[in-house]
């Protein structure tokens, strides 16, 4: 993969070493090398240093950037504040040559020069754009299926847009895509882009610093199993200050999970390895829910790509176009797909209602992604047949095919119409082939093929958003 000069910042190593631990574990799993920047200092933070002395802010940032430049590799940081500072400082220094000359005059006294050749990347940016979703997906051993996650971008991952061009500053999507790549659902919420309020800690009334955090926590705890983020300052607001609010009697409980901890769980690492017991707001209930839902969905996961199934369920665009539902209201295809996602696969497979799907392909032709509910019901019917719960008419037709190679035998009507005798059936060949097929099934471990993809998708990360929106069912 790729090697990076890593800029940890001050807060992660000092206050949240478990963040560093999870980062190192997942990046090592992905084959990414991290190299320390010897002599690095605070980035420095905008809210204190830039306000205190603008030129000192530029000199300090440029010194850190020059140290990384000398290492000959891109810089990566897992801290929103450090990312925004270093990107903003570099952006100004790269276009303001007079300022850069003044800064370099100072840096020359310590043997450094900022040249403007360094690529600065947030960890989320590197995961999405450099490492790529296919590499991440290939390491997932325990998908977060059934888990609802509220994504908090944080202001400085995507702003100021004059310096940061990683994602849309008002309607970003890449972090959400990475969360859903792990199998979870990124739940939308009105306060998604709300500031955590960390800098309000500089005002006289300290209670103001938790006002924004409280608003978001109250909202997302109704719809999500956890909140994820990649900013130590935001983590302080939502985890540490939530803990203090809990201690004062407020009815709050929203586990805050650093994104690489989510990745670590999906990669198969134990929570204790990731240091998740070091959070102030307990994460045990989140982990227990994760394992319960994962076990609950084991059966469905063997037959379906649950992320693709969830997208089909949430879309529901073709439900009203199903010709059967217009005549037989009891046939509720979207509800049945939702039941599969809720862990009721066995119940749905045994239901006679799945046989109301007539394979007319109306849903497929109207589906903008050419997915269609018919794929789901084909698999459900196959499972029903394997378990012996298929309708007698279906079983009779299947038996006739197995016995004769046909679904009907000629009658005397042909003679009345003076038609020639039909050609001899190839049933003997069919029976031999079926025996070979059954033998092959017994000797080759059953494995669902990869989801369907078009030739032009390949591993192009520019199409990853489309891939996640158009994921296919695993066809057996």
TORKOL-4160 file (C-alpha; in steps of 0.2 Angstrom, whole numbers, padded with zeros to 4 digits, m for minus):
476
<pt num="1" X="0000" Y="0000" Z="0000"/>
<pt num="2" X="0006" Y="0018" Z="0004"/>
<pt num="3" X="0018" Y="0025" Z="0017"/>
<pt num="4" X="0014" Y="0041" Z="0026"/>
<pt num="5" X="0022" Y="0053" Z="0038"/>
<pt num="6" X="0010" Y="0053" Z="0052"/>
<pt num="7" X="0005" Y="0069" Z="0062"/>
<pt num="8" X="m0004" Y="0064" Z="0078"/>
<pt num="9" X="m0006" Y="0081" Z="0085"/>
<pt num="10" X="m0006" Y="0084" Z="0104"/>
<pt num="11" X="m0023" Y="0077" Z="0110"/>
<pt num="12" X="m0023" Y="0059" Z="0103"/>
<pt num="13" X="m0006" Y="0054" Z="0111"/>
<pt num="14" X="m0009" Y="0063" Z="0127"/>
<pt num="15" X="m0027" Y="0060" Z="0131"/>
<pt num="16" X="m0034" Y="0047" Z="0119"/>
<pt num="17" X="m0020" Y="0034" Z="0115"/>
<pt num="18" X="m0034" Y="0021" Z="0112"/>
<pt num="19" X="m0037" Y="0031" Z="0096"/>
<pt num="20" X="m0019" Y="0029" Z="0091"/>
<pt num="21" X="m0020" Y="0010" Z="0095"/>
<pt num="22" X="m0035" Y="0007" Z="0083"/>
<pt num="23" X="m0027" Y="0018" Z="0069"/>
<pt num="24" X="m0011" Y="0008" Z="0070"/>
<pt num="25" X="m0020" Y="m0009" Z="0070"/>
<pt num="26" X="m0032" Y="m0006" Z="0055"/>
<pt num="27" X="m0018" Y="0003" Z="0045"/>
<pt num="28" X="m0006" Y="m0011" Z="0048"/>
<pt num="29" X="m0020" Y="m0023" Z="0043"/>
<pt num="30" X="m0021" Y="m0013" Z="0027"/>
<pt num="31" X="m0003" Y="m0013" Z="0024"/>
<pt num="32" X="0000" Y="0005" Z="0027"/>
<pt num="33" X="0016" Y="0011" Z="0034"/>
<pt num="34" X="0016" Y="0026" Z="0047"/>
<pt num="35" X="0032" Y="0035" Z="0050"/>
<pt num="36" X="0034" Y="0047" Z="0065"/>
<pt num="37" X="0039" Y="0065" Z="0061"/>
<pt num="38" X="0053" Y="0068" Z="0073"/>
<pt num="39" X="0052" Y="0086" Z="0081"/>
<pt num="40" X="0034" Y="0089" Z="0077"/>
<pt num="41" X="0025" Y="0101" Z="0089"/>
<pt num="42" X="0007" Y="0107" Z="0090"/>
<pt num="43" X="0000" Y="0110" Z="0073"/>
<pt num="44" X="m0004" Y="0124" Z="0080"/>
<pt num="45" X="m0022" Y="0125" Z="0084"/>
<pt num="46" X="m0031" Y="0140" Z="0076"/>
<pt num="47" X="m0042" Y="0145" Z="0091"/>
<pt num="48" X="m0028" Y="0149" Z="0102"/>
<pt num="49" X="m0012" Y="0152" Z="0092"/>
<pt num="50" X="m0018" Y="0160" Z="0076"/>
<pt num="51" X="m0029" Y="0172" Z="0087"/>
<pt num="52" X="m0014" Y="0175" Z="0098"/>
<pt num="53" X="m0001" Y="0179" Z="0085"/>
<pt num="54" X="m0005" Y="0176" Z="0067"/>
<pt num="55" X="0013" Y="0175" Z="0061"/>
<pt num="56" X="0018" Y="0163" Z="0074"/>
<pt num="57" X="0004" Y="0152" Z="0069"/>
<pt num="58" X="0011" Y="0152" Z="0051"/>
<pt num="59" X="0029" Y="0149" Z="0056"/>
<pt num="60" X="0024" Y="0134" Z="0068"/>
<pt num="61" X="0014" Y="0126" Z="0055"/>
<pt num="62" X="0027" Y="0129" Z="0041"/>
<pt num="63" X="0040" Y="0121" Z="0053"/>
<pt num="64" X="0030" Y="0105" Z="0055"/>
<pt num="65" X="0026" Y="0104" Z="0036"/>
<pt num="66" X="0045" Y="0107" Z="0032"/>
<pt num="67" X="0049" Y="0092" Z="0043"/>
<pt num="68" X="0037" Y="0081" Z="0034"/>
<pt num="69" X="0043" Y="0087" Z="0017"/>
<pt num="70" X="0060" Y="0082" Z="0021"/>
<pt num="71" X="0054" Y="0064" Z="0024"/>
<pt num="72" X="0049" Y="0063" Z="0006"/>
<pt num="73" X="0031" Y="0056" Z="0008"/>
<pt num="74" X="0013" Y="0062" Z="0010"/>
<pt num="75" X="0008" Y="0068" Z="0027"/>
<pt num="76" X="m0008" Y="0060" Z="0035"/>
<pt num="77" X="m0017" Y="0066" Z="0051"/>
<pt num="78" X="m0031" Y="0058" Z="0061"/>
<pt num="79" X="m0036" Y="0074" Z="0069"/>
<pt num="80" X="m0048" Y="0087" Z="0061"/>
<pt num="81" X="m0040" Y="0102" Z="0069"/>
<pt num="82" X="m0023" Y="0097" Z="0064"/>
<pt num="83" X="m0029" Y="0094" Z="0046"/>
<pt num="84" X="m0038" Y="0110" Z="0045"/>
<pt num="85" X="m0023" Y="0120" Z="0052"/>
<pt num="86" X="m0010" Y="0112" Z="0041"/>
<pt num="87" X="m0021" Y="0113" Z="0025"/>
<pt num="88" X="m0026" Y="0131" Z="0028"/>
<pt num="89" X="m0008" Y="0136" Z="0032"/>
<pt num="90" X="m0001" Y="0127" Z="0017"/>
<pt num="91" X="m0014" Y="0134" Z="0006"/>
<pt num="92" X="m0010" Y="0152" Z="0011"/>
<pt num="93" X="0009" Y="0149" Z="0010"/>
<pt num="94" X="0008" Y="0142" Z="m0007"/>
<pt num="95" X="m0001" Y="0157" Z="m0015"/>
<pt num="96" X="0007" Y="0171" Z="m0004"/>
<pt num="97" X="0025" Y="0170" Z="m0009"/>
<pt num="98" X="0029" Y="0186" Z="0002"/>
<pt num="99" X="0023" Y="0177" Z="0017"/>
<pt num="100" X="0032" Y="0161" Z="0013"/>
<pt num="101" X="0048" Y="0171" Z="0011"/>
<pt num="102" X="0046" Y="0179" Z="0028"/>
<pt num="103" X="0042" Y="0162" Z="0036"/>
<pt num="104" X="0057" Y="0154" Z="0028"/>
<pt num="105" X="0068" Y="0168" Z="0034"/>
<pt num="106" X="0064" Y="0163" Z="0052"/>
<pt num="107" X="0064" Y="0144" Z="0048"/>
<pt num="108" X="0082" Y="0146" Z="0041"/>
<pt num="109" X="0088" Y="0149" Z="0058"/>
<pt num="110" X="0084" Y="0130" Z="0063"/>
<pt num="111" X="0090" Y="0124" Z="0046"/>
<pt num="112" X="0072" Y="0121" Z="0038"/>
<pt num="113" X="0063" Y="0128" Z="0023"/>
<pt num="114" X="0045" Y="0125" Z="0018"/>
<pt num="115" X="0044" Y="0122" Z="m0001"/>
<pt num="116" X="0026" Y="0119" Z="m0004"/>
<pt num="117" X="0028" Y="0101" Z="m0011"/>
<pt num="118" X="0019" Y="0091" Z="0003"/>
<pt num="119" X="0002" Y="0083" Z="0001"/>
<pt num="120" X="m0008" Y="0084" Z="0017"/>
<pt num="121" X="m0022" Y="0071" Z="0020"/>
<pt num="122" X="m0035" Y="0068" Z="0033"/>
<pt num="123" X="m0036" Y="0049" Z="0038"/>
<pt num="124" X="m0053" Y="0048" Z="0031"/>
<pt num="125" X="m0047" Y="0056" Z="0014"/>
<pt num="126" X="m0033" Y="0043" Z="0013"/>
<pt num="127" X="m0044" Y="0029" Z="0017"/>
<pt num="128" X="m0057" Y="0034" Z="0004"/>
<pt num="129" X="m0045" Y="0041" Z="m0010"/>
<pt num="130" X="m0029" Y="0032" Z="m0008"/>
<pt num="131" X="m0031" Y="0015" Z="0001"/>
<pt num="132" X="m0048" Y="0013" Z="m0007"/>
<pt num="133" X="m0065" Y="0005" Z="m0003"/>
<pt num="134" X="m0061" Y="m0012" Z="m0011"/>
<pt num="135" X="m0045" Y="m0014" Z="0000"/>
<pt num="136" X="m0055" Y="m0010" Z="0015"/>
<pt num="137" X="m0070" Y="m0021" Z="0010"/>
<pt num="138" X="m0058" Y="m0036" Z="0008"/>
<pt num="139" X="m0052" Y="m0035" Z="0026"/>
<pt num="140" X="m0070" Y="m0036" Z="0033"/>
<pt num="141" X="m0073" Y="m0052" Z="0043"/>
<pt num="142" X="m0088" Y="m0046" Z="0054"/>
<pt num="143" X="m0099" Y="m0034" Z="0045"/>
<pt num="144" X="m0108" Y="m0021" Z="0055"/>
<pt num="145" X="m0125" Y="m0027" Z="0048"/>
<pt num="146" X="m0140" Y="m0020" Z="0057"/>
<pt num="147" X="m0131" Y="m0006" Z="0066"/>
<pt num="148" X="m0137" Y="0012" Z="0064"/>
<pt num="149" X="m0122" Y="0024" Z="0065"/>
<pt num="150" X="m0124" Y="0043" Z="0066"/>
<pt num="151" X="m0109" Y="0051" Z="0057"/>
<pt num="152" X="m0102" Y="0067" Z="0064"/>
<pt num="153" X="m0090" Y="0075" Z="0052"/>
<pt num="154" X="m0084" Y="0089" Z="0062"/>
<pt num="155" X="m0081" Y="0107" Z="0055"/>
<pt num="156" X="m0063" Y="0105" Z="0052"/>
<pt num="157" X="m0063" Y="0089" Z="0042"/>
<pt num="158" X="m0071" Y="0098" Z="0027"/>
<pt num="159" X="m0069" Y="0117" Z="0030"/>
<pt num="160" X="m0063" Y="0129" Z="0025"/>
<pt num="161" X="m0067" Y="0124" Z="0008"/>
<pt num="162" X="m0054" Y="0137" Z="0001"/>
<pt num="163" X="m0040" Y="0126" Z="0007"/>
<pt num="164" X="m0049" Y="0109" Z="0009"/>
<pt num="165" X="m0056" Y="0100" Z="m0006"/>
<pt num="166" X="m0058" Y="0083" Z="0000"/>
<pt num="167" X="m0077" Y="0083" Z="0000"/>
<pt num="168" X="m0092" Y="0095" Z="m0001"/>
<pt num="169" X="m0091" Y="0107" Z="0014"/>
<pt num="170" X="m0110" Y="0107" Z="0017"/>
<pt num="171" X="m0116" Y="0090" Z="0010"/>
<pt num="172" X="m0101" Y="0078" Z="0012"/>
<pt num="173" X="m0103" Y="0060" Z="0008"/>
<pt num="174" X="m0087" Y="0051" Z="0009"/>
<pt num="175" X="m0086" Y="0047" Z="0028"/>
<pt num="176" X="m0104" Y="0040" Z="0026"/>
<pt num="177" X="m0099" Y="0029" Z="0012"/>
<pt num="178" X="m0084" Y="0022" Z="0023"/>
<pt num="179" X="m0096" Y="0018" Z="0037"/>
<pt num="180" X="m0109" Y="0010" Z="0026"/>
<pt num="181" X="m0094" Y="0000" Z="0018"/>
<pt num="182" X="m0092" Y="m0009" Z="0035"/>
<pt num="183" X="m0111" Y="m0014" Z="0033"/>
<pt num="184" X="m0118" Y="m0002" Z="0045"/>
<pt num="185" X="m0132" Y="0011" Z="0040"/>
<pt num="186" X="m0127" Y="0029" Z="0041"/>
<pt num="187" X="m0142" Y="0037" Z="0048"/>
<pt num="188" X="m0147" Y="0055" Z="0043"/>
<pt num="189" X="m0151" Y="0068" Z="0055"/>
<pt num="190" X="m0155" Y="0087" Z="0055"/>
<pt num="191" X="m0140" Y="0091" Z="0066"/>
<pt num="192" X="m0128" Y="0081" Z="0056"/>
<pt num="193" X="m0117" Y="0096" Z="0052"/>
<pt num="194" X="m0119" Y="0105" Z="0068"/>
<pt num="195" X="m0103" Y="0110" Z="0077"/>
<pt num="196" X="m0098" Y="0101" Z="0092"/>
<pt num="197" X="m0096" Y="0117" Z="0102"/>
<pt num="198" X="m0078" Y="0113" Z="0108"/>
<pt num="199" X="m0072" Y="0131" Z="0106"/>
<pt num="200" X="m0086" Y="0138" Z="0117"/>
<pt num="201" X="m0074" Y="0131" Z="0131"/>
<pt num="202" X="m0065" Y="0148" Z="0129"/>
<pt num="203" X="m0081" Y="0158" Z="0134"/>
<pt num="204" X="m0084" Y="0163" Z="0152"/>
<pt num="205" X="m0099" Y="0152" Z="0155"/>
<pt num="206" X="m0092" Y="0134" Z="0154"/>
<pt num="207" X="m0110" Y="0127" Z="0152"/>
<pt num="208" X="m0111" Y="0135" Z="0135"/>
<pt num="209" X="m0098" Y="0123" Z="0129"/>
<pt num="210" X="m0110" Y="0108" Z="0131"/>
<pt num="211" X="m0125" Y="0116" Z="0123"/>
<pt num="212" X="m0122" Y="0111" Z="0105"/>
<pt num="213" X="m0116" Y="0093" Z="0111"/>
<pt num="214" X="m0132" Y="0091" Z="0121"/>
<pt num="215" X="m0143" Y="0095" Z="0106"/>
<pt num="216" X="m0135" Y="0082" Z="0095"/>
<pt num="217" X="m0134" Y="0069" Z="0108"/>
<pt num="218" X="m0152" Y="0070" Z="0112"/>
<pt num="219" X="m0157" Y="0069" Z="0094"/>
<pt num="220" X="m0146" Y="0054" Z="0088"/>
<pt num="221" X="m0149" Y="0043" Z="0104"/>
<pt num="222" X="m0167" Y="0041" Z="0097"/>
<pt num="223" X="m0161" Y="0034" Z="0080"/>
<pt num="224" X="m0143" Y="0027" Z="0082"/>
<pt num="225" X="m0134" Y="0014" Z="0091"/>
<pt num="226" X="m0118" Y="0025" Z="0091"/>
<pt num="227" X="m0110" Y="0041" Z="0085"/>
<pt num="228" X="m0094" Y="0040" Z="0075"/>
<pt num="229" X="m0081" Y="0053" Z="0072"/>
<pt num="230" X="m0063" Y="0057" Z="0068"/>
<pt num="231" X="m0059" Y="0072" Z="0079"/>
<pt num="232" X="m0052" Y="0071" Z="0097"/>
<pt num="233" X="m0060" Y="0088" Z="0101"/>
<pt num="234" X="m0077" Y="0082" Z="0095"/>
<pt num="235" X="m0074" Y="0066" Z="0105"/>
<pt num="236" X="m0071" Y="0077" Z="0121"/>
<pt num="237" X="m0087" Y="0086" Z="0118"/>
<pt num="238" X="m0098" Y="0070" Z="0115"/>
<pt num="239" X="m0089" Y="0058" Z="0126"/>
<pt num="240" X="m0081" Y="0066" Z="0141"/>
<pt num="241" X="m0094" Y="0080" Z="0142"/>
<pt num="242" X="m0108" Y="0068" Z="0140"/>
<pt num="243" X="m0101" Y="0058" Z="0154"/>
<pt num="244" X="m0101" Y="0074" Z="0165"/>
<pt num="245" X="m0119" Y="0077" Z="0160"/>
<pt num="246" X="m0124" Y="0059" Z="0164"/>
<pt num="247" X="m0116" Y="0061" Z="0181"/>
<pt num="248" X="m0127" Y="0077" Z="0184"/>
<pt num="249" X="m0142" Y="0067" Z="0181"/>
<pt num="250" X="m0146" Y="0070" Z="0163"/>
<pt num="251" X="m0154" Y="0056" Z="0153"/>
<pt num="252" X="m0141" Y="0054" Z="0140"/>
<pt num="253" X="m0133" Y="0039" Z="0133"/>
<pt num="254" X="m0125" Y="0039" Z="0116"/>
<pt num="255" X="m0109" Y="0028" Z="0114"/>
<pt num="256" X="m0095" Y="0038" Z="0104"/>
<pt num="257" X="m0084" Y="0027" Z="0094"/>
<pt num="258" X="m0069" Y="0033" Z="0084"/>
<pt num="259" X="m0070" Y="0027" Z="0066"/>
<pt num="260" X="m0055" Y="0016" Z="0066"/>
<pt num="261" X="m0063" Y="0007" Z="0081"/>
<pt num="262" X="m0078" Y="0003" Z="0070"/>
<pt num="263" X="m0066" Y="m0003" Z="0057"/>
<pt num="264" X="m0056" Y="m0013" Z="0070"/>
<pt num="265" X="m0072" Y="m0022" Z="0075"/>
<pt num="266" X="m0077" Y="m0026" Z="0057"/>
<pt num="267" X="m0059" Y="m0032" Z="0054"/>
<pt num="268" X="m0061" Y="m0044" Z="0069"/>
<pt num="269" X="m0051" Y="m0036" Z="0082"/>
<pt num="270" X="m0058" Y="m0037" Z="0100"/>
<pt num="271" X="m0064" Y="m0022" Z="0109"/>
<pt num="272" X="m0051" Y="m0024" Z="0122"/>
<pt num="273" X="m0037" Y="m0024" Z="0109"/>
<pt num="274" X="m0044" Y="m0007" Z="0102"/>
<pt num="275" X="m0045" Y="0000" Z="0120"/>
<pt num="276" X="m0064" Y="0004" Z="0119"/>
<pt num="277" X="m0065" Y="0001" Z="0138"/>
<pt num="278" X="m0056" Y="0018" Z="0140"/>
<pt num="279" X="m0070" Y="0029" Z="0134"/>
<pt num="280" X="m0079" Y="0039" Z="0147"/>
<pt num="281" X="m0097" Y="0034" Z="0141"/>
<pt num="282" X="m0097" Y="0015" Z="0141"/>
<pt num="283" X="m0097" Y="0006" Z="0124"/>
<pt num="284" X="m0102" Y="m0011" Z="0131"/>
<pt num="285" X="m0120" Y="m0010" Z="0126"/>
<pt num="286" X="m0115" Y="m0005" Z="0109"/>
<pt num="287" X="m0104" Y="m0020" Z="0107"/>
<pt num="288" X="m0117" Y="m0032" Z="0114"/>
<pt num="289" X="m0130" Y="m0025" Z="0102"/>
<pt num="290" X="m0117" Y="m0027" Z="0088"/>
<pt num="291" X="m0114" Y="m0045" Z="0092"/>
<pt num="292" X="m0132" Y="m0050" Z="0095"/>
<pt num="293" X="m0137" Y="m0042" Z="0078"/>
<pt num="294" X="m0123" Y="m0050" Z="0069"/>
<pt num="295" X="m0127" Y="m0067" Z="0076"/>
<pt num="296" X="m0146" Y="m0064" Z="0073"/>
<pt num="297" X="m0142" Y="m0061" Z="0054"/>
<pt num="298" X="m0129" Y="m0075" Z="0052"/>
<pt num="299" X="m0142" Y="m0085" Z="0042"/>
<pt num="300" X="m0147" Y="m0071" Z="0031"/>
<pt num="301" X="m0129" Y="m0066" Z="0028"/>
<pt num="302" X="m0125" Y="m0083" Z="0020"/>
<pt num="303" X="m0137" Y="m0079" Z="0006"/>
<pt num="304" X="m0138" Y="m0060" Z="0004"/>
<pt num="305" X="m0127" Y="m0045" Z="0003"/>
<pt num="306" X="m0136" Y="m0037" Z="0018"/>
<pt num="307" X="m0130" Y="m0019" Z="0013"/>
<pt num="308" X="m0137" Y="m0021" Z="m0004"/>
<pt num="309" X="m0153" Y="m0028" Z="0003"/>
<pt num="310" X="m0155" Y="m0014" Z="0015"/>
<pt num="311" X="m0153" Y="m0001" Z="0000"/>
<pt num="312" X="m0167" Y="m0011" Z="m0009"/>
<pt num="313" X="m0178" Y="m0010" Z="0006"/>
<pt num="314" X="m0175" Y="0008" Z="0010"/>
<pt num="315" X="m0178" Y="0013" Z="m0009"/>
<pt num="316" X="m0195" Y="0005" Z="m0011"/>
<pt num="317" X="m0197" Y="0015" Z="m0027"/>
<pt num="318" X="m0205" Y="0000" Z="m0036"/>
<pt num="319" X="m0217" Y="m0007" Z="m0023"/>
<pt num="320" X="m0232" Y="0002" Z="m0030"/>
<pt num="321" X="m0228" Y="m0004" Z="m0047"/>
<pt num="322" X="m0229" Y="m0022" Z="m0043"/>
<pt num="323" X="m0244" Y="m0029" Z="m0052"/>
<pt num="324" X="m0248" Y="m0042" Z="m0039"/>
<pt num="325" X="m0249" Y="m0030" Z="m0025"/>
<pt num="326" X="m0263" Y="m0021" Z="m0034"/>
<pt num="327" X="m0274" Y="m0036" Z="m0034"/>
<pt num="328" X="m0267" Y="m0045" Z="m0019"/>
<pt num="329" X="m0264" Y="m0033" Z="m0005"/>
<pt num="330" X="m0258" Y="m0046" Z="0007"/>
<pt num="331" X="m0242" Y="m0047" Z="m0004"/>
<pt num="332" X="m0230" Y="m0034" Z="0004"/>
<pt num="333" X="m0213" Y="m0037" Z="m0004"/>
<pt num="334" X="m0205" Y="m0022" Z="0004"/>
<pt num="335" X="m0211" Y="m0027" Z="0021"/>
<pt num="336" X="m0205" Y="m0045" Z="0019"/>
<pt num="337" X="m0187" Y="m0039" Z="0013"/>
<pt num="338" X="m0187" Y="m0028" Z="0029"/>
<pt num="339" X="m0192" Y="m0044" Z="0039"/>
<pt num="340" X="m0177" Y="m0053" Z="0032"/>
<pt num="341" X="m0166" Y="m0038" Z="0038"/>
<pt num="342" X="m0174" Y="m0040" Z="0055"/>
<pt num="343" X="m0168" Y="m0057" Z="0057"/>
<pt num="344" X="m0184" Y="m0066" Z="0052"/>
<pt num="345" X="m0177" Y="m0076" Z="0037"/>
<pt num="346" X="m0184" Y="m0093" Z="0042"/>
<pt num="347" X="m0201" Y="m0085" Z="0045"/>
<pt num="348" X="m0201" Y="m0077" Z="0028"/>
<pt num="349" X="m0194" Y="m0093" Z="0019"/>
<pt num="350" X="m0208" Y="m0103" Z="0026"/>
<pt num="351" X="m0222" Y="m0090" Z="0022"/>
<pt num="352" X="m0233" Y="m0095" Z="0006"/>
<pt num="353" X="m0233" Y="m0076" Z="0002"/>
<pt num="354" X="m0216" Y="m0076" Z="m0006"/>
<pt num="355" X="m0223" Y="m0087" Z="m0020"/>
<pt num="356" X="m0234" Y="m0072" Z="m0025"/>
<pt num="357" X="m0219" Y="m0065" Z="m0034"/>
<pt num="358" X="m0223" Y="m0069" Z="m0052"/>
<pt num="359" X="m0206" Y="m0066" Z="m0060"/>
<pt num="360" X="m0213" Y="m0053" Z="m0071"/>
<pt num="361" X="m0198" Y="m0042" Z="m0069"/>
<pt num="362" X="m0208" Y="m0026" Z="m0068"/>
<pt num="363" X="m0198" Y="m0021" Z="m0053"/>
<pt num="364" X="m0182" Y="m0024" Z="m0061"/>
<pt num="365" X="m0186" Y="m0014" Z="m0077"/>
<pt num="366" X="m0192" Y="0001" Z="m0067"/>
<pt num="367" X="m0177" Y="0000" Z="m0054"/>
<pt num="368" X="m0165" Y="0014" Z="m0058"/>
<pt num="369" X="m0151" Y="0002" Z="m0053"/>
<pt num="370" X="m0157" Y="m0013" Z="m0062"/>
<pt num="371" X="m0158" Y="m0022" Z="m0045"/>
<pt num="372" X="m0177" Y="m0026" Z="m0043"/>
<pt num="373" X="m0185" Y="m0036" Z="m0029"/>
<pt num="374" X="m0187" Y="m0051" Z="m0040"/>
<pt num="375" X="m0169" Y="m0056" Z="m0036"/>
<pt num="376" X="m0173" Y="m0056" Z="m0018"/>
<pt num="377" X="m0189" Y="m0067" Z="m0020"/>
<pt num="378" X="m0179" Y="m0079" Z="m0032"/>
<pt num="379" X="m0167" Y="m0083" Z="m0018"/>
<pt num="380" X="m0181" Y="m0084" Z="m0005"/>
<pt num="381" X="m0190" Y="m0097" Z="m0016"/>
<pt num="382" X="m0174" Y="m0107" Z="m0019"/>
<pt num="383" X="m0172" Y="m0108" Z="0000"/>
<pt num="384" X="m0190" Y="m0113" Z="0002"/>
<pt num="385" X="m0188" Y="m0127" Z="m0010"/>
<pt num="386" X="m0172" Y="m0133" Z="m0001"/>
<pt num="387" X="m0182" Y="m0134" Z="0015"/>
<pt num="388" X="m0196" Y="m0143" Z="0008"/>
<pt num="389" X="m0209" Y="m0129" Z="0011"/>
<pt num="390" X="m0212" Y="m0125" Z="m0008"/>
<pt num="391" X="m0230" Y="m0126" Z="m0014"/>
<pt num="392" X="m0236" Y="m0143" Z="m0021"/>
<pt num="393" X="m0238" Y="m0136" Z="m0038"/>
<pt num="394" X="m0220" Y="m0130" Z="m0039"/>
<pt num="395" X="m0214" Y="m0147" Z="m0032"/>
<pt num="396" X="m0224" Y="m0156" Z="m0045"/>
<pt num="397" X="m0217" Y="m0146" Z="m0059"/>
<pt num="398" X="m0199" Y="m0148" Z="m0053"/>
<pt num="399" X="m0202" Y="m0167" Z="m0051"/>
<pt num="400" X="m0208" Y="m0168" Z="m0069"/>
<pt num="401" X="m0193" Y="m0160" Z="m0075"/>
<pt num="402" X="m0181" Y="m0171" Z="m0065"/>
<pt num="403" X="m0191" Y="m0186" Z="m0072"/>
<pt num="404" X="m0193" Y="m0182" Z="m0090"/>
<pt num="405" X="m0183" Y="m0167" Z="m0094"/>
<pt num="406" X="m0199" Y="m0158" Z="m0099"/>
<pt num="407" X="m0213" Y="m0149" Z="m0090"/>
<pt num="408" X="m0227" Y="m0158" Z="m0101"/>
<pt num="409" X="m0230" Y="m0173" Z="m0111"/>
<pt num="410" X="m0238" Y="m0174" Z="m0128"/>
<pt num="411" X="m0256" Y="m0179" Z="m0129"/>
<pt num="412" X="m0268" Y="m0186" Z="m0142"/>
<pt num="413" X="m0272" Y="m0168" Z="m0147"/>
<pt num="414" X="m0256" Y="m0169" Z="m0158"/>
<pt num="415" X="m0263" Y="m0184" Z="m0168"/>
<pt num="416" X="m0280" Y="m0175" Z="m0171"/>
<pt num="417" X="m0270" Y="m0160" Z="m0178"/>
<pt num="418" X="m0260" Y="m0172" Z="m0188"/>
<pt num="419" X="m0244" Y="m0166" Z="m0181"/>
<pt num="420" X="m0228" Y="m0177" Z="m0182"/>
<pt num="421" X="m0221" Y="m0186" Z="m0167"/>
<pt num="422" X="m0210" Y="m0174" Z="m0156"/>
<pt num="423" X="m0192" Y="m0178" Z="m0156"/>
<pt num="424" X="m0185" Y="m0191" Z="m0143"/>
<pt num="425" X="m0183" Y="m0183" Z="m0126"/>
<pt num="426" X="m0165" Y="m0180" Z="m0120"/>
<pt num="427" X="m0170" Y="m0185" Z="m0102"/>
<pt num="428" X="m0156" Y="m0198" Z="m0100"/>
<pt num="429" X="m0143" Y="m0184" Z="m0103"/>
<pt num="430" X="m0152" Y="m0172" Z="m0091"/>
<pt num="431" X="m0152" Y="m0185" Z="m0078"/>
<pt num="432" X="m0133" Y="m0189" Z="m0080"/>
<pt num="433" X="m0129" Y="m0170" Z="m0079"/>
<pt num="434" X="m0140" Y="m0168" Z="m0064"/>
<pt num="435" X="m0130" Y="m0182" Z="m0055"/>
<pt num="436" X="m0114" Y="m0173" Z="m0060"/>
<pt num="437" X="m0120" Y="m0157" Z="m0053"/>
<pt num="438" X="m0125" Y="m0165" Z="m0037"/>
<pt num="439" X="m0108" Y="m0173" Z="m0036"/>
<pt num="440" X="m0100" Y="m0156" Z="m0039"/>
<pt num="441" X="m0110" Y="m0148" Z="m0025"/>
<pt num="442" X="m0104" Y="m0161" Z="m0013"/>
<pt num="443" X="m0085" Y="m0159" Z="m0018"/>
<pt num="444" X="m0084" Y="m0140" Z="m0019"/>
<pt num="445" X="m0088" Y="m0129" Z="m0004"/>
<pt num="446" X="m0103" Y="m0119" Z="m0007"/>
<pt num="447" X="m0099" Y="m0101" Z="m0009"/>
<pt num="448" X="m0109" Y="m0086" Z="m0015"/>
<pt num="449" X="m0101" Y="m0077" Z="m0030"/>
<pt num="450" X="m0095" Y="m0059" Z="m0029"/>
<pt num="451" X="m0109" Y="m0046" Z="m0032"/>
<pt num="452" X="m0112" Y="m0041" Z="m0050"/>
<pt num="453" X="m0102" Y="m0027" Z="m0057"/>
<pt num="454" X="m0100" Y="m0019" Z="m0074"/>
<pt num="455" X="m0084" Y="m0019" Z="m0083"/>
<pt num="456" X="m0081" Y="0000" Z="m0081"/>
<pt num="457" X="m0082" Y="m0001" Z="m0062"/>
<pt num="458" X="m0066" Y="m0011" Z="m0059"/>
<pt num="459" X="m0057" Y="m0003" Z="m0044"/>
<pt num="460" X="m0060" Y="0015" Z="m0049"/>
<pt num="461" X="m0062" Y="0024" Z="m0032"/>
<pt num="462" X="m0071" Y="0038" Z="m0042"/>
<pt num="463" X="m0086" Y="0026" Z="m0044"/>
<pt num="464" X="m0086" Y="0020" Z="m0026"/>
<pt num="465" X="m0101" Y="0030" Z="m0022"/>
<pt num="466" X="m0111" Y="0023" Z="m0036"/>
<pt num="467" X="m0105" Y="0005" Z="m0031"/>
<pt num="468" X="m0112" Y="0007" Z="m0014"/>
<pt num="469" X="m0128" Y="0014" Z="m0020"/>
<pt num="470" X="m0130" Y="0000" Z="m0033"/>
<pt num="471" X="m0123" Y="m0015" Z="m0023"/>
<pt num="472" X="m0130" Y="m0032" Z="m0029"/>
<pt num="473" X="m0136" Y="m0047" Z="m0020"/>
<pt num="474" X="m0125" Y="m0062" Z="m0019"/>
<pt num="475" X="m0132" Y="m0074" Z="m0031"/>
<pt num="476" X="m0129" Y="m0093" Z="m0027"/>
